[in-house]
Amino acid sequence: MAPASSAMAESNGGVKVMPLGDSITEGTQVPGGYRIGLWQRLASGRYTIDFVGSQYNGPSNLGDHDHEGHPGWRIDQIDANITGWLRTYNPHTVLLHIGTNDVLQNYNVSSAPTRLSTLIDHITTTAPSAEVFVATIIPLANSGQESAVRTFNAAIPGIVQSKVNNGKHVHLVDMHSQLTASDLIDGIHPTANGYDKMAAAWYAALQTVPGSIGDPGGSSSPPPAGGGAIKGVGSGRCLDVANVSQTNGAQVQIWDCNGQNNQQWTLTSSGELRVYGTKCLDVNGGGTADGTGVIIWDCNGQNNQKWRFNSDGTLTAVGANKCLDVVGAGTANGTKTQIYSCWGGSNQKWTRV
């Protein structure tokens, strides 16, 4: 099979999602494959998503053509390239469907689950905050190959669970049961309807993991995994660590947006907002009272360092159940931030930049 074409990456600034796999990800027989129906569902749900990868193909009704699907590739071939792709594209979410060519090529099929486990480890090590969705592979029409598919798939739930037990953000998607041989156009690749069944399964799985595709509505979506600025609606200024300090207890304020690293906030899968990589947006002393200051502190996993973006643009401190607030509804550079009872003012609303 011919390789997918490459082109300049498309981006709408949304949450980065990497479709990862072989020709079934590329969309052989139906260019774009499951990505068409998945994109349409995401758009209808008002999710702002940026598909990423070194490959590019699909029809005009696929709003973003980027992906990492490689026709004919086995697990080991994906594994040989995955670290570089992740570092280049920095996805927040990975959709992995791989193993079909190991079966088709009869390539050490008995050890394919071990190769898959190693690939997942390389993904979670390189992108530890990413949400990794691992699918069982779809059926094959040939009965002998389908038997090998079922044996391979039977090992995947245990692999995924072992990663979860080790604190990794890995999720199982039962893709095999969504299709039958009648959904295959050539005994291997789905028909358009078969690909759409895959799209529905991916979309349902993504909706079960908060943050994996951001929040519907666009402007209140969380920053992408690589970090980004958070701008106050009322002030037009950005959430900023005073004096570019990296000291525990440094005040968080608003300041003219300037792109410096003291204004780059990364939302982790556990709800932290990290700056400088190791410091977290923190409610001082774990306080819950109105007016408690907001600072940075070494990330420690406590609830006073967990935040939730809401569809109305507010940002909730999970431990206190109060909103991130600009003191006195101020708009000047250096105005401090605090937590305060949510009331819907523009000084409690934020957008990512």
N, C-alpha and C positions, 0 to 999 in steps of 0.2 A: 504494500500500500504506500502511496506517496505521502511524504511528510506534509504537515500543515504549513501554511505560509506564515511568514513573520511580517510585521508592519509596525509602524509607530504606535505606541501604546495609547489607548483612549483612557481618559479619566474624567470623572465628574466630581471628584473630591469626596466620594462616599466611602463607606467602610470597605476595606479591601478584602475581596474573596477570591481565592485561587482554585479554580476547577482543575484537578490534578489527576492524570491517568494516561490512558492509551487512546485508541481510535474511538472508543465509546464516549470519551470526554471531548475529543475533537469533533465528533459528529459525522463519522464516515457513513455514507449512503444518504444522510440527511444533514448537510453542512450546518454546524451550530448545535446539533443534537439536543440534549436535554437543556442546554443553556438558553435556548429560545424560550421554552415554557417557563423556566425558572426566572429569567429576566422579566417576562411579562407578569408573572405573579408578584414579584418584588415591586415592580412599578405600580401595579394595581393596589398593593398594600401600602404604597407611599414610603417604601424603604429606599434610601439613597445608597446605592451599592456601586463599587468599582471592581469589576472583574479584572484580575491581573495575571500576567504570565508572558512568556516570550513568544507565544503563538497567537495567530489572529485568523479567524475565518467565521463565516456565517452570513445570513441574509440581513437585509436592511431592518427588518422588524426585531432583530436582536440588537438592543441599544448599545451593548459593549461587547466587542468581539474578542477580547483578550482571554487567553487561557493557557494551560500547561498540559495539553493533551497531545500525546505522541503515538501515532499509529504504529503498531507492531512492537511496541516497547513492553518489556517485562518489568517485574518489580526491581530487579537489580539495576536495570538501566535508569529507571527513575531515581533510585537511591544514589547512583553515582553522580547525579546532577542536583539533587534536592537542596543541598546546603547553599550552593551558589544562587539558585532561584529564590530561595527564601530571603537571603541577604539582599538580593537585588530588588525584590518586589514587596517584601515586608508585609505579607498578608495578615489580617486579623483572624480570618477564617479559611480553612482548607477543606475542600471537598474531594476525598480520595476514593477512587474506584479503580483498583488495579489487581491484576492476577490472571486476567483472561488469556493473555499471550503466554504466560507460564504453562497454562493448560494446553492451549492450541499447539505450542511448540514442544510439549511434553518435556519441559525443561525442569528437571529435578523437582517434580511436582510435590513429592513427599516433604521437601524442605521449604516449600513456598511459604507456609505460615511463619516459619522462622525468619525468612527474608522480609516478610511484611512487618513483623514485630520490630526488626532492626530499622526498617524504614521509618516506622512511626517514632521510634526513639530518636532518630536523627532529626525528624521534624520538631518534636517537642523540646529537644535540646537547643536547636538553633532558634526556634521561635517559642519560648516557654509560655508566653501569654496568649498564644494563638488557640483558637477553638478548632480541634481537628475532628472532622466527621469521617468515619471509616465505614464504607459500604461493603456489604456482602456483594459479590459479583453476580451479574444477571445470568439467566440460564443460557445454555447452548443447546442447539437442536440435536446434535449428535449424541446418542445415548451414552456412549463410553466417555466422551468428554464431559457430559453433564454429570455423570457419576463422580468424576474428578472434581468438578466445580462444587458439588455438594460436600465432598470430603474437605476441600479447602475452606469453604464457607463455615463448616461446623467448628473450625478452630478459631474463627474471628471473634465471637463473643468473649471467649476466655482471654484472648489477647487484649481486647479493649478493656475488660474488667481489670486486668493486671496493671494497665497503665493508670486507670482511675484510682486503684488502690494505692498507687505511688504518687497521687496528687496531680496527675496530668489531666489536661483539659481535652479528653478524648471521648468521642461519642459514637455509638453504634447506630448504623442505619441499615435496616433490613430491606435491601433493594431486591434481592433475589425473588422474594415472594410477590413483588409488585408486577412481574412480567411472566409470561409463559412463552413457549416456543412459537405460538401463533403471533406474538408481538415482534418477531424477528423477520427482517426483510430477506436475509441471506443465510439464516441459521446462526449468525453471530451478532450482527448489529441490529438495533431496533428499527422498526418502522417509525414514521413521524408520531403515530399514536403511542408507540412503545416509549419513545424518548420523552413524550409528554407525561407518561406515567412516572418515569424517573424524576422529572422535574417536580411533580407533585410530592413525591417522597422526600426529595431534598428540602423542598420548601417547608413541609410539615416538620421535618427534623430541626431545621434552623429555628423555627418559631418556638421550639421547646427549650432553647438555650438562650436566656436573656443576654443581650449585647452582641450576639454572634452576627447579627445583621443590623445593629443599631436600633433606633427607635423610629417608628413611622412618622412621617411629617417633615423630614429633611432638616430644618433649621435647628431642631433640638437634638439631632443625632449626636452621639458621643464622639470625641475626637478619635481619629483612626489610630490603629495600634502603634504607628510610628510616632505619635505625638502631634500636638497642634495647640494653637492658641485658643483661649476661651474669652470671648468678648462680652462685656456687659451691655445689655440692650439700652439701659438708661443713660449710660455714660459714653458708650462707643469706645471705651478703653479696655485694656486686656488685664486678665488676672495675672499678677506679677509678684515675684518674691523681691521684697525690698532690698535695694543695693546689691542685687545679684548674689545675695548671701546664701551659703550652703550650711549655715550653722543651725543646729536644732533650736527652734523657737523663733526663727526669723519671721517677721510679719508678712502676711500676704495682703496685697493692696491692689488698687487699679492703677494703670499707667498707660501712656500712649503705646499702642501696639508697635513693636519694633523687631519681632522675629528672633530675639535673643533667647538663649536656652533657659533663662529664668521665667519665660512665658510659654514654655513648651510642656504641655501636660499630656501624659499617656494614661488612658483608662485601661486598667487591667481587668481580667476576667473576674477577679474577686471584688471589683468595685473601687479599687484604689485609684487616686489621681496622682501619678508619680511625676516628679520633676527631677532633673539631674540623674535619673535612673534609680536612685536609692532613697530619695526623700519623698514623703507623702503629704498631701494636703490633709491637715490635722485640726480637729477642734480642740483647742487648748485645754489640757488637763482632763479630757473626756467630759467636759461640761455639757450641760443640757439647757442651761438658762438662756433666755434672750440676751443678746449682747456679748456672749462668750466669743472671744477672738478666734480667728482662724490663722494658723501658722503652718510652717513645715516642720517635719520631724522624721527621724529614721523610721522607715516602714516596718510595722510590727504586727499587722494583721488584725488590730483591734477595731471595734466598731466605730470609734471616733475618727477612723481613717477611711471609712467607706462612704461612697457617694452614689447617688442615683439620678440620672438625667430623666426628666419628666417631659411628657408630650407638650406641656404648656411653656416649656423653656426654663422652668425652675430646676434647681439642683439641690437635692435633699441630702442633708447629713443623716445617714442611716441611724447612727447611734442615738441622736437627739430627736430625730424626726422633725427637723426644722430646716429652713432654707438658707442657702448661702446668700448673704445680704451685704450690700454696700452701705456702710454706716451713714445714717442721716440722709440716705438717697443722694449722697454727694456724687459729683462728677469730676472733681479735680484730680490731677495726678497726686498720688500718695494717699488718697482716701482709703482707710482701712476696711477690711472685710470682717464679717462676724456671722454667727448664726442667729436667726430670728424667726419667730412664728410666721409661717407662710401666709401672705395676704395678697399676692398677685401683683405687687408693684413692679415697675420696670427695673428697679434696683435689685430685684430678685430674679431677673430673667437673663439668660445667657445664651449665646450662640457660639458655635465653633467657627474658626477662621481657617 
